[in-house]
Amino acid sequence: MRRAFLTRMLRAAAVLMASGLSAAAQTPLDKVSFGTNWVAEAEHGGFFQAVADGTYKAYGLDVTIVPGGPNTNNRILLAAGKLDFFMSANCLQSFDAVANKTPLVAVAAMFQKDPQVFLSHPEASVKTLDDLKPLTLLVSKEGIASYFQWLRSEHGFSEAKVKPYTFNAQPFIADKKSAMQGYVTSEPYAVEKQAGFRPDVLLLADYGFDTYSTLIETRRDLIDRKPDLVQRFVDASIIGWYNYIYGDNAPGNALIKSMNPEMTDDVLANAVVKMKDHGIVDSGDSLKQGIGAMSDKRMADFFDKMVRAGVVRGDIDYRQAYTLRFVNKGVGLDLRPRMQSKTLPKTP
């Protein structure tokens, strides 16, 4: 009788477990919209990877990525409640939200280093920031208002040497005594293909321009109402970035190419290599705390630099621009190859 009773109990437990799994499988996914700040590219790869390989679905999310572009302002759509999350370029946008009393909050930083660089000709022998000073610097209007003010205040650069950068590499290619702004993941490779030489590159993050980049922003009300959804989106995005950088990123790249046919396999592969070589995604605090890591110390340091540069007001409460609630939990650390961990850049 005892054996028969045990058998019935085991069968009942199996039925209940099967029913629970069936109910879980039928639970609808939470629909989430995520706006990027530009057209689909490798610099957004982890997010596309998480869609393409099912990571978001495994976290109970049905994520729609809404690409940005020259005529699209997804950040305004986030503030207006039309999007749930937004991919912010750097911490300056987060500080600006506080200054303008816009209730947006950065909840994770996918890039430990801003990819901003200066490209120069090998003949110019540029090895340090000071070596850039004699050159004509091609800088965009946005660059003048942001990182160049840091170069001016912290390193003594002069706007007298600056000419407008119109996102056309030809003036730089033609003038060996010039240097051009760009992203380490794209412009150096484009110039090499176009002009047939490999430009020298200085990554501003390695000289103290220590903003986080590719941050995930959301509205404060969403954090208050649905903290679990925010946590799941952050965690799944982190996993997506580990898989994109260190794993099989073919699914993510296929989705990127389907949304932006200008992205070719060689361009995508080059960007991933550069992100790894320079520790753009995974370096500094992320080595122990996981991709997406942020710290109060780093935020305070960058804020102070931007105040000295006159880029942001010193009277705002910059701590309202971000929260550490959803990061620094070591999510995904097991996905980084062990041998890779020994060779990663360790300083932001």
C-alpha positions in Angstrom: 0.0 0.0 0.0 2.8 2.3 0.8 4.4 1.7 -2.6 1.0 2.3 -4.3 0.5 5.6 -2.4 4.1 6.7 -3.3 3.4 5.9 -7.0 0.2 8.0 -6.9 2.0 10.9 -5.3 4.7 10.9 -7.9 2.2 10.8 -10.7 0.3 13.7 -9.1 3.5 15.7 -8.8 4.4 15.0 -12.4 0.9 16.2 -13.5 1.2 19.4 -11.4 4.7 20.1 -12.8 3.6 19.5 -16.3 0.6 21.8 -15.8 2.9 24.5 -14.3 5.3 24.3 -17.2 2.4 24.4 -19.7 1.0 27.5 -18.0 4.4 29.2 -18.0 4.8 28.4 -21.6 1.5 30.1 -22.3 2.3 33.2 -20.3 2.4 36.1 -22.8 5.7 37.9 -23.2 6.0 41.5 -22.0 6.1 43.8 -25.0 9.1 46.2 -24.9 10.2 48.9 -27.3 13.8 50.0 -27.5 15.0 52.9 -29.5 18.6 53.2 -30.7 20.3 56.5 -31.5 21.4 55.6 -35.1 20.7 53.0 -37.8 21.5 49.4 -37.1 25.3 48.7 -36.8 27.8 46.6 -34.9 27.9 49.2 -32.1 24.4 48.2 -31.3 25.2 44.5 -31.7 24.4 43.1 -28.3 20.8 44.3 -28.4 20.2 42.8 -31.9 21.9 39.6 -30.7 19.5 39.3 -27.7 16.6 39.6 -30.1 17.9 37.2 -32.7 19.2 34.4 -30.4 16.1 34.4 -28.2 17.7 35.9 -25.1 15.0 38.5 -24.6 12.3 35.9 -25.0 14.1 33.7 -22.4 13.7 36.7 -20.0 10.0 37.0 -20.8 10.3 39.9 -23.2 9.1 40.6 -26.7 11.5 43.3 -27.7 11.1 45.6 -30.8 14.1 47.6 -31.7 13.3 50.9 -33.3 16.4 52.2 -35.2 17.3 55.9 -35.0 18.7 57.9 -37.9 19.4 61.4 -39.2 15.7 62.3 -39.1 14.6 60.3 -36.1 14.8 61.4 -32.4 14.0 58.3 -30.4 15.0 60.0 -27.1 12.0 62.4 -27.5 9.8 59.4 -28.1 11.1 57.8 -24.8 10.3 61.0 -22.8 6.8 61.1 -24.4 6.1 57.5 -23.4 6.2 56.1 -27.0 9.2 54.0 -26.2 10.2 52.0 -23.1 14.0 52.3 -23.4 16.5 54.3 -25.3 20.2 53.8 -26.2 21.9 57.0 -25.0 25.2 58.1 -26.5 27.0 59.2 -23.3 26.5 60.6 -19.8 26.2 64.2 -21.1 22.7 63.3 -22.3 21.8 62.0 -18.8 23.1 65.2 -17.2 21.1 67.2 -19.7 18.0 65.3 -18.7 18.5 66.4 -15.1 19.2 70.0 -16.1 15.9 70.1 -18.1 13.9 68.3 -15.5 13.2 65.4 -17.9 12.5 62.3 -15.8 14.9 60.0 -17.7 17.4 57.7 -15.9 20.4 55.7 -17.1 20.1 52.2 -15.8 23.1 50.5 -17.4 26.2 51.4 -19.5 27.0 48.9 -22.2 30.2 50.6 -23.2 32.8 51.2 -20.5 34.7 53.5 -22.9 33.4 56.1 -25.3 34.6 55.1 -28.8 35.5 58.7 -29.8 38.9 59.0 -31.4 41.1 61.2 -33.5 42.5 59.8 -36.7 45.9 61.1 -38.0 48.2 60.4 -40.9 51.2 58.1 -40.1 53.5 60.9 -41.3 52.3 63.1 -38.5 53.7 60.7 -35.9 50.9 61.4 -33.4 51.6 59.4 -30.2 49.9 61.6 -27.5 47.2 64.2 -27.3 49.9 67.0 -27.3 51.0 65.7 -30.7 47.6 66.7 -32.1 47.9 70.4 -31.2 49.9 71.5 -34.3 47.4 69.8 -36.6 44.2 71.1 -38.2 41.5 69.3 -36.3 38.3 68.3 -38.1 35.5 68.4 -35.4 31.7 68.3 -35.7 29.4 70.9 -34.2 28.4 68.3 -31.5 32.1 67.6 -30.8 32.9 71.2 -30.3 30.1 71.5 -27.7 31.2 68.4 -25.8 34.6 66.6 -25.9 36.5 69.4 -27.4 35.6 71.6 -24.4 37.3 69.0 -22.3 40.3 69.1 -24.5 40.4 72.8 -24.2 40.0 72.9 -20.4 42.0 69.9 -19.4 44.7 69.8 -22.1 45.0 73.3 -23.5 43.7 72.9 -27.0 42.6 75.9 -29.0 39.6 76.3 -31.3 41.9 78.3 -33.7 43.1 75.0 -35.0 39.6 73.6 -35.6 37.7 73.3 -38.9 34.2 71.8 -39.3 33.9 68.1 -39.8 31.1 67.3 -42.2 31.3 63.5 -41.9 33.2 63.4 -45.1 36.7 61.9 -44.9 38.1 63.5 -48.0 39.5 66.7 -46.4 41.4 64.6 -43.9 42.7 62.2 -46.5 43.9 65.1 -48.6 45.7 67.0 -45.8 48.5 65.1 -44.0 48.7 67.8 -41.4 45.1 67.2 -40.2 43.4 65.0 -37.7 39.7 63.9 -38.0 37.2 62.8 -35.3 35.6 59.4 -35.6 34.7 56.2 -33.8 37.4 53.6 -33.3 35.0 51.0 -34.6 34.2 52.6 -37.9 36.1 55.6 -39.4 39.7 54.2 -39.2 38.6 51.1 -41.2 36.6 53.2 -43.7 39.6 55.5 -44.3 41.9 52.5 -44.7 39.6 51.0 -47.4 39.0 54.3 -49.1 42.5 55.8 -49.1 44.7 52.7 -48.8 46.6 53.7 -45.6 46.1 52.8 -42.0 45.6 56.0 -39.9 47.0 56.3 -36.4 44.3 56.5 -33.7 44.0 58.1 -30.3 41.1 57.0 -28.1 40.1 59.9 -26.0 38.8 57.6 -23.2 42.4 56.5 -22.7 43.4 60.1 -21.9 40.7 60.8 -19.3 37.5 61.4 -21.3 35.8 58.9 -19.1 32.1 59.1 -19.9 30.2 55.9 -20.2 28.7 55.2 -23.6 25.8 53.3 -25.1 23.8 53.7 -21.9 20.3 52.2 -21.5 17.9 55.0 -20.4 14.3 54.7 -19.3 11.7 56.8 -17.6 11.6 57.1 -13.9 7.9 56.1 -13.8 8.7 52.8 -15.5 11.3 52.1 -12.9 8.8 52.8 -10.2 6.0 50.8 -11.7 7.8 47.9 -13.3 11.3 47.4 -11.7 11.2 43.7 -12.6 10.7 44.4 -16.3 13.6 47.0 -16.2 15.9 44.4 -14.5 15.0 41.7 -17.0 15.7 44.0 -19.9 19.0 45.1 -18.5 20.1 41.5 -17.7 19.0 40.2 -21.1 20.8 43.0 -22.8 24.0 42.3 -20.9 23.8 38.6 -21.9 23.2 39.7 -25.5 26.4 41.8 -25.4 28.5 38.9 -24.0 27.2 36.6 -26.7 27.8 39.2 -29.4 31.4 40.0 -28.4 32.6 36.6 -27.3 30.1 34.1 -28.8 28.5 33.3 -32.2 27.3 36.7 -33.3 25.9 35.5 -36.6 22.3 35.8 -35.6 22.8 39.4 -34.4 24.7 40.4 -37.5 22.1 38.8 -39.8 19.4 41.0 -38.1 21.6 44.1 -38.3 22.1 43.5 -42.1 18.4 42.9 -42.6 17.6 46.3 -41.1 20.7 48.1 -42.7 22.0 46.5 -45.9 25.0 48.9 -45.9 26.5 46.8 -43.1 28.7 44.2 -44.7 30.4 41.3 -43.0 33.8 42.9 -43.0 32.6 46.1 -41.5 30.8 44.2 -38.8 33.7 42.0 -38.1 36.1 44.9 -37.9 33.9 46.7 -35.4 33.8 43.7 -33.1 37.6 43.3 -33.2 38.1 47.0 -32.3 35.5 46.8 -29.5 37.4 43.9 -28.0 40.9 45.3 -28.6 40.2 48.6 -27.0 38.0 47.3 -24.1 35.0 49.4 -25.4 32.4 47.0 -24.0 34.4 45.0 -21.4 37.1 46.6 -19.3 37.6 48.4 -16.0 34.7 47.7 -13.6 32.9 45.4 -15.9 35.7 42.8 -15.5 34.5 42.0 -12.0 31.0 43.4 -12.0 29.8 42.4 -15.5 29.0 44.3 -18.7 26.8 47.3 -18.0 28.7 48.3 -14.8 28.6 51.8 -13.5 30.0 53.5 -10.4 29.3 56.6 -8.4 33.0 57.5 -8.4 33.2 57.4 -12.2 30.0 59.5 -12.6 31.3 62.1 -10.2 34.6 62.3 -11.9 33.2 62.9 -15.3 30.6 65.3 -14.0 33.3 67.4 -12.4 35.3 67.5 -15.6 32.3 68.6 -17.6 31.6 71.4 -15.1 35.2 72.6 -15.3 34.9 72.5 -19.1 31.7 74.6 -19.0 29.7 71.8 -20.7 27.2 71.3 -17.8 26.0 73.4 -14.9 27.5 72.7 -11.6 24.3 73.3 -9.6 22.4 70.2 -10.9 22.1 67.0 -8.9 23.9 64.8 -11.4 23.1 61.7 -9.1 19.5 61.9 -10.4 20.8 61.1 -13.9 21.5 57.4 -13.2 20.9 54.5 -10.8 23.1 51.5 -9.9 20.0 49.5 -8.9 20.1 47.2 -11.9 23.8 46.7 -12.6 27.0 45.5 -10.9 25.5 42.1 -10.2 28.0 40.0 -12.2 25.4 38.9 -14.7 26.9 37.0 -17.6 30.5 36.8 -16.3 30.5 33.1 -16.9 30.1 33.8 -20.7 33.5 35.5 -21.0 36.1 33.1 -22.2 38.7 32.5 -19.5 41.7 33.1 -21.7 40.1 36.3 -23.0 39.8 37.6 -19.4 43.5 37.5 -19.0 44.1 39.8 -22.0 41.3 42.4 -21.6 42.2 46.0 -21.1 41.8 46.8 -17.4 41.6 50.6 -17.3 38.6 52.7 -18.5 
